Amino acid sequence: MIRKAKKAWELGNQSVAVYESSASGPAQYLIVTRYKQGWKERDSSFMKPFKARYNAANGDDSYGSFTEGLQK
């Protein structure tokens, strides 16, 4: 799932770091976004929404399976 999300982050030219917990138990990930151009990146008009970029990078309607995976 993270590999597919990476494609969408790259389309938006986002700076994202993914960290994995090294503790025992189920896998845990922390995703951190860095705003290289400042807070204006948070404005909805700065780049396309993540859903649109995800579908563009991974195929139409792929975002639905992404959200299902997150819920599981």
mmCIF file of the N, C-alpha and C atoms, coordinates in Angstrom:
data_MODEL
# 
_entry.id   MODEL 
# 
loop_
_atom_site.group_PDB 
_atom_site.id 
_atom_site.type_symbol 
_atom_site.label_atom_id 
_atom_site.label_alt_id 
_atom_site.label_comp_id 
_atom_site.label_asym_id 
_atom_site.label_entity_id 
_atom_site.label_seq_id 
_atom_site.pdbx_PDB_ins_code 
_atom_site.Cartn_x 
_atom_site.Cartn_y 
_atom_site.Cartn_z 
_atom_site.occupancy 
_atom_site.B_iso_or_equiv 
_atom_site.pdbx_formal_charge 
_atom_site.auth_seq_id 
_atom_site.auth_comp_id 
_atom_site.auth_asym_id 
_atom_site.auth_atom_id 
_atom_site.pdbx_PDB_model_num 
ATOM 1   N N  . MET A 1 1  ? 0.825   -1.188 0.000   1.00 0.00 ? 1  MET A N  1 
ATOM 2   C CA . MET A 1 1  ? 0.000   0.000  0.000   1.00 0.00 ? 1  MET A CA 1 
ATOM 3   C C  . MET A 1 1  ? 0.872   1.255  0.000   1.00 0.00 ? 1  MET A C  1 
ATOM 4   N N  . ILE A 1 2  ? 1.940   1.231  0.761   1.00 0.00 ? 2  ILE A N  1 
ATOM 5   C CA . ILE A 1 2  ? 2.810   2.402  0.845   1.00 0.00 ? 2  ILE A CA 1 
ATOM 6   C C  . ILE A 1 2  ? 3.522   2.629  -0.483  1.00 0.00 ? 2  ILE A C  1 
ATOM 7   N N  . ARG A 1 3  ? 3.895   1.573  -1.172  1.00 0.00 ? 3  ARG A N  1 
ATOM 8   C CA . ARG A 1 3  ? 4.544   1.718  -2.483  1.00 0.00 ? 3  ARG A CA 1 
ATOM 9   C C  . ARG A 1 3  ? 3.610   2.403  -3.478  1.00 0.00 ? 3  ARG A C  1 
ATOM 10  N N  . LYS A 1 4  ? 2.333   2.033  -3.445  1.00 0.00 ? 4  LYS A N  1 
ATOM 11  C CA . LYS A 1 4  ? 1.376   2.664  -4.343  1.00 0.00 ? 4  LYS A CA 1 
ATOM 12  C C  . LYS A 1 4  ? 1.125   4.111  -3.947  1.00 0.00 ? 4  LYS A C  1 
ATOM 13  N N  . ALA A 1 5  ? 1.091   4.392  -2.652  1.00 0.00 ? 5  ALA A N  1 
ATOM 14  C CA . ALA A 1 5  ? 0.911   5.772  -2.188  1.00 0.00 ? 5  ALA A CA 1 
ATOM 15  C C  . ALA A 1 5  ? 2.107   6.623  -2.594  1.00 0.00 ? 5  ALA A C  1 
ATOM 16  N N  . LYS A 1 6  ? 3.287   6.014  -2.619  1.00 0.00 ? 6  LYS A N  1 
ATOM 17  C CA . LYS A 1 6  ? 4.500   6.743  -2.997  1.00 0.00 ? 6  LYS A CA 1 
ATOM 18  C C  . LYS A 1 6  ? 4.374   7.336  -4.397  1.00 0.00 ? 6  LYS A C  1 
ATOM 19  N N  . LYS A 1 7  ? 3.741   6.600  -5.305  1.00 0.00 ? 7  LYS A N  1 
ATOM 20  C CA . LYS A 1 7  ? 3.546   7.103  -6.661  1.00 0.00 ? 7  LYS A CA 1 
ATOM 21  C C  . LYS A 1 7  ? 2.722   8.388  -6.647  1.00 0.00 ? 7  LYS A C  1 
ATOM 22  N N  . ALA A 1 8  ? 1.690   8.433  -5.808  1.00 0.00 ? 8  ALA A N  1 
ATOM 23  C CA . ALA A 1 8  ? 0.848   9.629  -5.704  1.00 0.00 ? 8  ALA A CA 1 
ATOM 24  C C  . ALA A 1 8  ? 1.613   10.779 -5.064  1.00 0.00 ? 8  ALA A C  1 
ATOM 25  N N  . TRP A 1 9  ? 2.429   10.486 -4.077  1.00 0.00 ? 9  TRP A N  1 
ATOM 26  C CA . TRP A 1 9  ? 3.242   11.538 -3.446  1.00 0.00 ? 9  TRP A CA 1 
ATOM 27  C C  . TRP A 1 9  ? 4.207   12.122 -4.458  1.00 0.00 ? 9  TRP A C  1 
ATOM 28  N N  . GLU A 1 10 ? 4.786   11.282 -5.297  1.00 0.00 ? 10 GLU A N  1 
ATOM 29  C CA . GLU A 1 10 ? 5.719   11.757 -6.307  1.00 0.00 ? 10 GLU A CA 1 
ATOM 30  C C  . GLU A 1 10 ? 5.026   12.639 -7.338  1.00 0.00 ? 10 GLU A C  1 
ATOM 31  N N  . LEU A 1 11 ? 3.777   12.295 -7.718  1.00 0.00 ? 11 LEU A N  1 
ATOM 32  C CA . LEU A 1 11 ? 3.030   13.129 -8.662  1.00 0.00 ? 11 LEU A CA 1 
ATOM 33  C C  . LEU A 1 11 ? 2.790   14.525 -8.099  1.00 0.00 ? 11 LEU A C  1 
ATOM 34  N N  . GLY A 1 12 ? 2.619   14.628 -6.803  1.00 0.00 ? 12 GLY A N  1 
ATOM 35  C CA . GLY A 1 12 ? 2.407   15.919 -6.158  1.00 0.00 ? 12 GLY A CA 1 
ATOM 36  C C  . GLY A 1 12 ? 3.692   16.587 -5.719  1.00 0.00 ? 12 GLY A C  1 
ATOM 37  N N  . ASN A 1 13 ? 4.829   15.961 -6.020  1.00 0.00 ? 13 ASN A N  1 
ATOM 38  C CA . ASN A 1 13 ? 6.137   16.477 -5.609  1.00 0.00 ? 13 ASN A CA 1 
ATOM 39  C C  . ASN A 1 13 ? 6.202   16.689 -4.098  1.00 0.00 ? 13 ASN A C  1 
ATOM 40  N N  . GLN A 1 14 ? 5.614   15.761 -3.347  1.00 0.00 ? 14 GLN A N  1 
ATOM 41  C CA . GLN A 1 14 ? 5.611   15.846 -1.895  1.00 0.00 ? 14 GLN A CA 1 
ATOM 42  C C  . GLN A 1 14 ? 6.852   15.197 -1.315  1.00 0.00 ? 14 GLN A C  1 
ATOM 43  N N  . SER A 1 15 ? 7.329   15.758 -0.219  1.00 0.00 ? 15 SER A N  1 
ATOM 44  C CA . SER A 1 15 ? 8.448   15.190 0.513   1.00 0.00 ? 15 SER A CA 1 
ATOM 45  C C  . SER A 1 15 ? 7.874   14.376 1.665   1.00 0.00 ? 15 SER A C  1 
ATOM 46  N N  . VAL A 1 16 ? 7.953   13.051 1.571   1.00 0.00 ? 16 VAL A N  1 
ATOM 47  C CA . VAL A 1 16 ? 7.343   12.159 2.551   1.00 0.00 ? 16 VAL A CA 1 
ATOM 48  C C  . VAL A 1 16 ? 8.391   11.168 3.046   1.00 0.00 ? 16 VAL A C  1 
ATOM 49  N N  . ALA A 1 17 ? 8.415   10.951 4.352   1.00 0.00 ? 17 ALA A N  1 
ATOM 50  C CA . ALA A 1 17 ? 9.294   9.947  4.953   1.00 0.00 ? 17 ALA A CA 1 
ATOM 51  C C  . ALA A 1 17 ? 8.427   8.877  5.598   1.00 0.00 ? 17 ALA A C  1 
ATOM 52  N N  . VAL A 1 18 ? 8.828   7.625  5.459   1.00 0.00 ? 18 VAL A N  1 
ATOM 53  C CA . VAL A 1 18 ? 8.107   6.505  6.059   1.00 0.00 ? 18 VAL A CA 1 
ATOM 54  C C  . VAL A 1 18 ? 9.049   5.818  7.034   1.00 0.00 ? 18 VAL A C  1 
ATOM 55  N N  . TYR A 1 19 ? 8.597   5.696  8.277   1.00 0.00 ? 19 TYR A N  1 
ATOM 56  C CA . TYR A 1 19 ? 9.372   5.035  9.319   1.00 0.00 ? 19 TYR A CA 1 
ATOM 57  C C  . TYR A 1 19 ? 8.642   3.782  9.759   1.00 0.00 ? 19 TYR A C  1 
ATOM 58  N N  . GLU A 1 20 ? 9.386   2.725  10.040  1.00 0.00 ? 20 GLU A N  1 
ATOM 59  C CA . GLU A 1 20 ? 8.804   1.472  10.508  1.00 0.00 ? 20 GLU A CA 1 
ATOM 60  C C  . GLU A 1 20 ? 9.232   1.248  11.952  1.00 0.00 ? 20 GLU A C  1 
ATOM 61  N N  . SER A 1 21 ? 8.282   0.860  12.785  1.00 0.00 ? 21 SER A N  1 
ATOM 62  C CA . SER A 1 21 ? 8.579   0.561  14.178  1.00 0.00 ? 21 SER A CA 1 
ATOM 63  C C  . SER A 1 21 ? 9.399   -0.715 14.250  1.00 0.00 ? 21 SER A C  1 
ATOM 64  N N  . SER A 1 22 ? 10.373  -0.725 15.138  1.00 0.00 ? 22 SER A N  1 
ATOM 65  C CA . SER A 1 22 ? 11.189  -1.929 15.288  1.00 0.00 ? 22 SER A CA 1 
ATOM 66  C C  . SER A 1 22 ? 10.782  -2.742 16.513  1.00 0.00 ? 22 SER A C  1 
ATOM 67  N N  . ALA A 1 23 ? 9.655   -2.396 17.126  1.00 0.00 ? 23 ALA A N  1 
ATOM 68  C CA . ALA A 1 23 ? 9.157   -3.138 18.280  1.00 0.00 ? 23 ALA A CA 1 
ATOM 69  C C  . ALA A 1 23 ? 8.489   -4.430 17.812  1.00 0.00 ? 23 ALA A C  1 
ATOM 70  N N  . SER A 1 24 ? 8.316   -5.360 18.725  1.00 0.00 ? 24 SER A N  1 
ATOM 71  C CA . SER A 1 24 ? 7.645   -6.606 18.375  1.00 0.00 ? 24 SER A CA 1 
ATOM 72  C C  . SER A 1 24 ? 6.156   -6.350 18.183  1.00 0.00 ? 24 SER A C  1 
ATOM 73  N N  . GLY A 1 25 ? 5.491   -7.295 17.573  1.00 0.00 ? 25 GLY A N  1 
ATOM 74  C CA . GLY A 1 25 ? 4.070   -7.165 17.324  1.00 0.00 ? 25 GLY A CA 1 
ATOM 75  C C  . GLY A 1 25 ? 3.802   -6.864 15.865  1.00 0.00 ? 25 GLY A C  1 
ATOM 76  N N  . PRO A 1 26 ? 2.553   -6.470 15.562  1.00 0.00 ? 26 PRO A N  1 
ATOM 77  C CA . PRO A 1 26 ? 2.216   -6.191 14.167  1.00 0.00 ? 26 PRO A CA 1 
ATOM 78  C C  . PRO A 1 26 ? 3.016   -5.004 13.626  1.00 0.00 ? 26 PRO A C  1 
ATOM 79  N N  . ALA A 1 27 ? 3.197   -4.999 12.319  1.00 0.00 ? 27 ALA A N  1 
ATOM 80  C CA . ALA A 1 27 ? 3.951   -3.906 11.684  1.00 0.00 ? 27 ALA A CA 1 
ATOM 81  C C  . ALA A 1 27 ? 3.266   -2.567 11.939  1.00 0.00 ? 27 ALA A C  1 
ATOM 82  N N  . GLN A 1 28 ? 4.067   -1.569 12.256  1.00 0.00 ? 28 GLN A N  1 
ATOM 83  C CA . GLN A 1 28 ? 3.556   -0.223 12.497  1.00 0.00 ? 28 GLN A CA 1 
ATOM 84  C C  . GLN A 1 28 ? 4.391   0.750  11.680  1.00 0.00 ? 28 GLN A C  1 
ATOM 85  N N  . TYR A 1 29 ? 3.713   1.671  10.999  1.00 0.00 ? 29 TYR A N  1 
ATOM 86  C CA . TYR A 1 29 ? 4.395   2.637  10.157  1.00 0.00 ? 29 TYR A CA 1 
ATOM 87  C C  . TYR A 1 29 ? 3.978   4.045  10.547  1.00 0.00 ? 29 TYR A C  1 
ATOM 88  N N  . LEU A 1 30 ? 4.906   4.962  10.425  1.00 0.00 ? 30 LEU A N  1 
ATOM 89  C CA . LEU A 1 30 ? 4.650   6.372  10.664  1.00 0.00 ? 30 LEU A CA 1 
ATOM 90  C C  . LEU A 1 30 ? 5.000   7.102  9.376   1.00 0.00 ? 30 LEU A C  1 
ATOM 91  N N  . ILE A 1 31 ? 4.061   7.877  8.850   1.00 0.00 ? 31 ILE A N  1 
ATOM 92  C CA . ILE A 1 31 ? 4.272   8.610  7.610   1.00 0.00 ? 31 ILE A CA 1 
ATOM 93  C C  . ILE A 1 31 ? 4.316   10.094 7.942   1.00 0.00 ? 31 ILE A C  1 
ATOM 94  N N  . VAL A 1 32 ? 5.409   10.739 7.554   1.00 0.00 ? 32 VAL A N  1 
ATOM 95  C CA . VAL A 1 32 ? 5.648   12.139 7.897   1.00 0.00 ? 32 VAL A CA 1 
ATOM 96  C C  . VAL A 1 32 ? 5.789   12.952 6.623   1.00 0.00 ? 32 VAL A C  1 
ATOM 97  N N  . THR A 1 33 ? 5.084   14.076 6.546   1.00 0.00 ? 33 THR A N  1 
ATOM 98  C CA . THR A 1 33 ? 5.171   14.968 5.401   1.00 0.00 ? 33 THR A CA 1 
ATOM 99  C C  . THR A 1 33 ? 5.943   16.218 5.778   1.00 0.00 ? 33 THR A C  1 
ATOM 100 N N  . ARG A 1 34 ? 6.863   16.619 4.916   1.00 0.00 ? 34 ARG A N  1 
ATOM 101 C CA . ARG A 1 34 ? 7.610   17.857 5.122   1.00 0.00 ? 34 ARG A CA 1 
ATOM 102 C C  . ARG A 1 34 ? 7.137   18.863 4.087   1.00 0.00 ? 34 ARG A C  1 
ATOM 103 N N  . TYR A 1 35 ? 6.791   20.055 4.537   1.00 0.00 ? 35 TYR A N  1 
ATOM 104 C CA . TYR A 1 35 ? 6.329   21.097 3.633   1.00 0.00 ? 35 TYR A CA 1 
ATOM 105 C C  . TYR A 1 35 ? 7.521   21.918 3.167   1.00 0.00 ? 35 TYR A C  1 
ATOM 106 N N  . LYS A 1 36 ? 8.096   21.515 2.015   1.00 0.00 ? 36 LYS A N  1 
ATOM 107 C CA . LYS A 1 36 ? 9.286   22.176 1.492   1.00 0.00 ? 36 LYS A CA 1 
ATOM 108 C C  . LYS A 1 36 ? 9.018   23.627 1.126   1.00 0.00 ? 36 LYS A C  1 
ATOM 109 N N  . GLN A 1 37 ? 7.783   23.919 0.694   1.00 0.00 ? 37 GLN A N  1 
ATOM 110 C CA . GLN A 1 37 ? 7.444   25.276 0.275   1.00 0.00 ? 37 GLN A CA 1 
ATOM 111 C C  . GLN A 1 37 ? 6.597   26.004 1.314   1.00 0.00 ? 37 GLN A C  1 
ATOM 112 N N  . GLY A 1 38 ? 6.560   25.487 2.515   1.00 0.00 ? 38 GLY A N  1 
ATOM 113 C CA . GLY A 1 38 ? 5.842   26.153 3.611   1.00 0.00 ? 38 GLY A CA 1 
ATOM 114 C C  . GLY A 1 38 ? 4.384   25.736 3.712   1.00 0.00 ? 38 GLY A C  1 
ATOM 115 N N  . TRP A 1 39 ? 3.658   26.460 4.550   1.00 0.00 ? 39 TRP A N  1 
ATOM 116 C CA . TRP A 1 39 ? 2.266   26.125 4.853   1.00 0.00 ? 39 TRP A CA 1 
ATOM 117 C C  . TRP A 1 39 ? 1.335   26.253 3.656   1.00 0.00 ? 39 TRP A C  1 
ATOM 118 N N  . LYS A 1 40 ? 1.755   26.933 2.597   1.00 0.00 ? 40 LYS A N  1 
ATOM 119 C CA . LYS A 1 40 ? 0.879   27.052 1.428   1.00 0.00 ? 40 LYS A CA 1 
ATOM 120 C C  . LYS A 1 40 ? 0.581   25.686 0.806   1.00 0.00 ? 40 LYS A C  1 
ATOM 121 N N  . GLU A 1 41 ? 1.419   24.708 1.076   1.00 0.00 ? 41 GLU A N  1 
ATOM 122 C CA . GLU A 1 41 ? 1.169   23.356 0.577   1.00 0.00 ? 41 GLU A CA 1 
ATOM 123 C C  . GLU A 1 41 ? -0.083  22.746 1.195   1.00 0.00 ? 41 GLU A C  1 
ATOM 124 N N  . ARG A 1 42 ? -0.527  23.260 2.325   1.00 0.00 ? 42 ARG A N  1 
ATOM 125 C CA . ARG A 1 42 ? -1.748  22.741 2.965   1.00 0.00 ? 42 ARG A CA 1 
ATOM 126 C C  . ARG A 1 42 ? -3.006  23.269 2.299   1.00 0.00 ? 42 ARG A C  1 
ATOM 127 N N  . ASP A 1 43 ? -2.882  24.317 1.514   1.00 0.00 ? 43 ASP A N  1 
ATOM 128 C CA . ASP A 1 43 ? -4.049  24.903 0.835   1.00 0.00 ? 43 ASP A CA 1 
ATOM 129 C C  . ASP A 1 43 ? -4.558  23.921 -0.218  1.00 0.00 ? 43 ASP A C  1 
ATOM 130 N N  . SER A 1 44 ? -5.868  23.766 -0.296  1.00 0.00 ? 44 SER A N  1 
ATOM 131 C CA . SER A 1 44 ? -6.455  22.784 -1.219  1.00 0.00 ? 44 SER A CA 1 
ATOM 132 C C  . SER A 1 44 ? -6.212  23.128 -2.690  1.00 0.00 ? 44 SER A C  1 
ATOM 133 N N  . SER A 1 45 ? -5.875  24.378 -2.993  1.00 0.00 ? 45 SER A N  1 
ATOM 134 C CA . SER A 1 45 ? -5.629  24.745 -4.384  1.00 0.00 ? 45 SER A CA 1 
ATOM 135 C C  . SER A 1 45 ? -4.166  24.554 -4.792  1.00 0.00 ? 45 SER A C  1 
ATOM 136 N N  . PHE A 1 46 ? -3.303  24.157 -3.876  1.00 0.00 ? 46 PHE A N  1 
ATOM 137 C CA . PHE A 1 46 ? -1.874  24.025 -4.170  1.00 0.00 ? 46 PHE A CA 1 
ATOM 138 C C  . PHE A 1 46 ? -1.582  22.841 -5.091  1.00 0.00 ? 46 PHE A C  1 
ATOM 139 N N  . MET A 1 47 ? -2.212  21.700 -4.839  1.00 0.00 ? 47 MET A N  1 
ATOM 140 C CA . MET A 1 47 ? -2.023  20.513 -5.672  1.00 0.00 ? 47 MET A CA 1 
ATOM 141 C C  . MET A 1 47 ? -3.329  19.735 -5.722  1.00 0.00 ? 47 MET A C  1 
ATOM 142 N N  . LYS A 1 48 ? -3.410  18.799 -6.640  1.00 0.00 ? 48 LYS A N  1 
ATOM 143 C CA . LYS A 1 48 ? -4.606  17.970 -6.746  1.00 0.00 ? 48 LYS A CA 1 
ATOM 144 C C  . LYS A 1 48 ? -4.776  17.176 -5.457  1.00 0.00 ? 48 LYS A C  1 
ATOM 145 N N  . PRO A 1 49 ? -6.019  16.832 -5.116  1.00 0.00 ? 49 PRO A N  1 
ATOM 146 C CA . PRO A 1 49 ? -6.245  15.999 -3.925  1.00 0.00 ? 49 PRO A CA 1 
ATOM 147 C C  . PRO A 1 49 ? -5.547  14.643 -4.057  1.00 0.00 ? 49 PRO A C  1 
ATOM 148 N N  . PHE A 1 50 ? -5.221  14.062 -2.912  1.00 0.00 ? 50 PHE A N  1 
ATOM 149 C CA . PHE A 1 50 ? -4.517  12.778 -2.894  1.00 0.00 ? 50 PHE A CA 1 
ATOM 150 C C  . PHE A 1 50 ? -5.285  11.710 -3.672  1.00 0.00 ? 50 PHE A C  1 
ATOM 151 N N  . LYS A 1 51 ? -6.602  11.684 -3.536  1.00 0.00 ? 51 LYS A N  1 
ATOM 152 C CA . LYS A 1 51 ? -7.423  10.687 -4.223  1.00 0.00 ? 51 LYS A CA 1 
ATOM 153 C C  . LYS A 1 51 ? -7.221  10.773 -5.739  1.00 0.00 ? 51 LYS A C  1 
ATOM 154 N N  . ALA A 1 52 ? -7.230  11.975 -6.295  1.00 0.00 ? 52 ALA A N  1 
ATOM 155 C CA . ALA A 1 52 ? -7.059  12.148 -7.738  1.00 0.00 ? 52 ALA A CA 1 
ATOM 156 C C  . ALA A 1 52 ? -5.660  11.723 -8.167  1.00 0.00 ? 52 ALA A C  1 
ATOM 157 N N  . ARG A 1 53 ? -4.640  12.072 -7.386  1.00 0.00 ? 53 ARG A N  1 
ATOM 158 C CA . ARG A 1 53 ? -3.275  11.682 -7.724  1.00 0.00 ? 53 ARG A CA 1 
ATOM 159 C C  . ARG A 1 53 ? -3.081  10.179 -7.600  1.00 0.00 ? 53 ARG A C  1 
ATOM 160 N N  . TYR A 1 54 ? -3.710  9.575  -6.588  1.00 0.00 ? 54 TYR A N  1 
ATOM 161 C CA . TYR A 1 54 ? -3.595  8.127  -6.397  1.00 0.00 ? 54 TYR A CA 1 
ATOM 162 C C  . TYR A 1 54 ? -4.218  7.387  -7.577  1.00 0.00 ? 54 TYR A C  1 
ATOM 163 N N  . ASN A 1 55 ? -5.413  7.813  -7.987  1.00 0.00 ? 55 ASN A N  1 
ATOM 164 C CA . ASN A 1 55 ? -6.063  7.181  -9.132  1.00 0.00 ? 55 ASN A CA 1 
ATOM 165 C C  . ASN A 1 55 ? -5.257  7.381  -10.413 1.00 0.00 ? 55 ASN A C  1 
ATOM 166 N N  . ALA A 1 56 ? -4.646  8.553  -10.589 1.00 0.00 ? 56 ALA A N  1 
ATOM 167 C CA . ALA A 1 56 ? -3.829  8.809  -11.778 1.00 0.00 ? 56 ALA A CA 1 
ATOM 168 C C  . ALA A 1 56 ? -2.585  7.914  -11.794 1.00 0.00 ? 56 ALA A C  1 
ATOM 169 N N  . ALA A 1 57 ? -2.017  7.664  -10.639 1.00 0.00 ? 57 ALA A N  1 
ATOM 170 C CA . ALA A 1 57 ? -0.792  6.871  -10.562 1.00 0.00 ? 57 ALA A CA 1 
ATOM 171 C C  . ALA A 1 57 ? -1.046  5.372  -10.609 1.00 0.00 ? 57 ALA A C  1 
ATOM 172 N N  . ASN A 1 58 ? -2.195  4.928  -10.103 1.00 0.00 ? 58 ASN A N  1 
ATOM 173 C CA . ASN A 1 58 ? -2.437  3.491  -9.939  1.00 0.00 ? 58 ASN A CA 1 
ATOM 174 C C  . ASN A 1 58 ? -3.648  2.959  -10.700 1.00 0.00 ? 58 ASN A C  1 
ATOM 175 N N  . GLY A 1 59 ? -4.291  3.790  -11.499 1.00 0.00 ? 59 GLY A N  1 
ATOM 176 C CA . GLY A 1 59 ? -5.447  3.345  -12.272 1.00 0.00 ? 59 GLY A CA 1 
ATOM 177 C C  . GLY A 1 59 ? -6.755  3.865  -11.692 1.00 0.00 ? 59 GLY A C  1 
ATOM 178 N N  . ASP A 1 60 ? -7.722  4.030  -12.576 1.00 0.00 ? 60 ASP A N  1 
ATOM 179 C CA . ASP A 1 60 ? -9.032  4.539  -12.158 1.00 0.00 ? 60 ASP A CA 1 
ATOM 180 C C  . ASP A 1 60 ? -9.644  3.660  -11.076 1.00 0.00 ? 60 ASP A C  1 
ATOM 181 N N  . ASP A 1 61 ? -10.246 4.298  -10.115 1.00 0.00 ? 61 ASP A N  1 
ATOM 182 C CA . ASP A 1 61 ? -10.952 3.640  -9.005  1.00 0.00 ? 61 ASP A CA 1 
ATOM 183 C C  . ASP A 1 61 ? -10.047 2.797  -8.109  1.00 0.00 ? 61 ASP A C  1 
ATOM 184 N N  . SER A 1 62 ? -8.747  2.987  -8.173  1.00 0.00 ? 62 SER A N  1 
ATOM 185 C CA . SER A 1 62 ? -7.842  2.242  -7.295  1.00 0.00 ? 62 SER A CA 1 
ATOM 186 C C  . SER A 1 62 ? -7.858  2.790  -5.870  1.00 0.00 ? 62 SER A C  1 
ATOM 187 N N  . TYR A 1 63 ? -8.308  4.021  -5.714  1.00 0.00 ? 63 TYR A N  1 
ATOM 188 C CA . TYR A 1 63 ? -8.339  4.625  -4.381  1.00 0.00 ? 63 TYR A CA 1 
ATOM 189 C C  . TYR A 1 63 ? -9.306  3.870  -3.459  1.00 0.00 ? 63 TYR A C  1 
ATOM 190 N N  . GLY A 1 64 ? -10.375 3.322  -4.012  1.00 0.00 ? 64 GLY A N  1 
ATOM 191 C CA . GLY A 1 64 ? -11.324 2.553  -3.216  1.00 0.00 ? 64 GLY A CA 1 
ATOM 192 C C  . GLY A 1 64 ? -10.667 1.344  -2.558  1.00 0.00 ? 64 GLY A C  1 
ATOM 193 N N  . SER A 1 65 ? -9.843  0.619  -3.296  1.00 0.00 ? 65 SER A N  1 
ATOM 194 C CA . SER A 1 65 ? -9.148  -0.535 -2.703  1.00 0.00 ? 65 SER A CA 1 
ATOM 195 C C  . SER A 1 65 ? -8.101  -0.079 -1.704  1.00 0.00 ? 65 SER A C  1 
ATOM 196 N N  . PHE A 1 66 ? -7.514  1.104  -1.915  1.00 0.00 ? 66 PHE A N  1 
ATOM 197 C CA . PHE A 1 66 ? -6.549  1.651  -0.971  1.00 0.00 ? 66 PHE A CA 1 
ATOM 198 C C  . PHE A 1 66 ? -7.221  1.929  0.384   1.00 0.00 ? 66 PHE A C  1 
ATOM 199 N N  . THR A 1 67 ? -8.385  2.557  0.359   1.00 0.00 ? 67 THR A N  1 
ATOM 200 C CA . THR A 1 67 ? -9.074  2.861  1.621   1.00 0.00 ? 67 THR A CA 1 
ATOM 201 C C  . THR A 1 67 ? -9.580  1.584  2.299   1.00 0.00 ? 67 THR A C  1 
ATOM 202 N N  . GLU A 1 68 ? -9.974  0.581  1.509   1.00 0.00 ? 68 GLU A N  1 
ATOM 203 C CA . GLU A 1 68 ? -10.375 -0.694 2.103   1.00 0.00 ? 68 GLU A CA 1 
ATOM 204 C C  . GLU A 1 68 ? -9.191  -1.331 2.827   1.00 0.00 ? 68 GLU A C  1 
ATOM 205 N N  . GLY A 1 69 ? -8.026  -1.280 2.220   1.00 0.00 ? 69 GLY A N  1 
ATOM 206 C CA . GLY A 1 69 ? -6.824  -1.810 2.851   1.00 0.00 ? 69 GLY A CA 1 
ATOM 207 C C  . GLY A 1 69 ? -6.480  -1.083 4.141   1.00 0.00 ? 69 GLY A C  1 
ATOM 208 N N  . LEU A 1 70 ? -6.679  0.222  4.164   1.00 0.00 ? 70 LEU A N  1 
ATOM 209 C CA . LEU A 1 70 ? -6.429  0.982  5.393   1.00 0.00 ? 70 LEU A CA 1 
ATOM 210 C C  . LEU A 1 70 ? -7.365  0.571  6.518   1.00 0.00 ? 70 LEU A C  1 
ATOM 211 N N  . GLN A 1 71 ? -8.606  0.293  6.164   1.00 0.00 ? 71 GLN A N  1 
ATOM 212 C CA . GLN A 1 71 ? -9.587  -0.105 7.174   1.00 0.00 ? 71 GLN A CA 1 
ATOM 213 C C  . GLN A 1 71 ? -9.257  -1.466 7.776   1.00 0.00 ? 71 GLN A C  1 
ATOM 214 N N  . LYS A 1 72 ? -8.660  -2.348 6.983   1.00 0.00 ? 72 LYS A N  1 
ATOM 215 C CA . LYS A 1 72 ? -8.314  -3.685 7.474   1.00 0.00 ? 72 LYS A CA 1 
ATOM 216 C C  . LYS A 1 72 ? -7.076  -3.591 8.343   1.00 0.00 ? 72 LYS A C  1 
# 
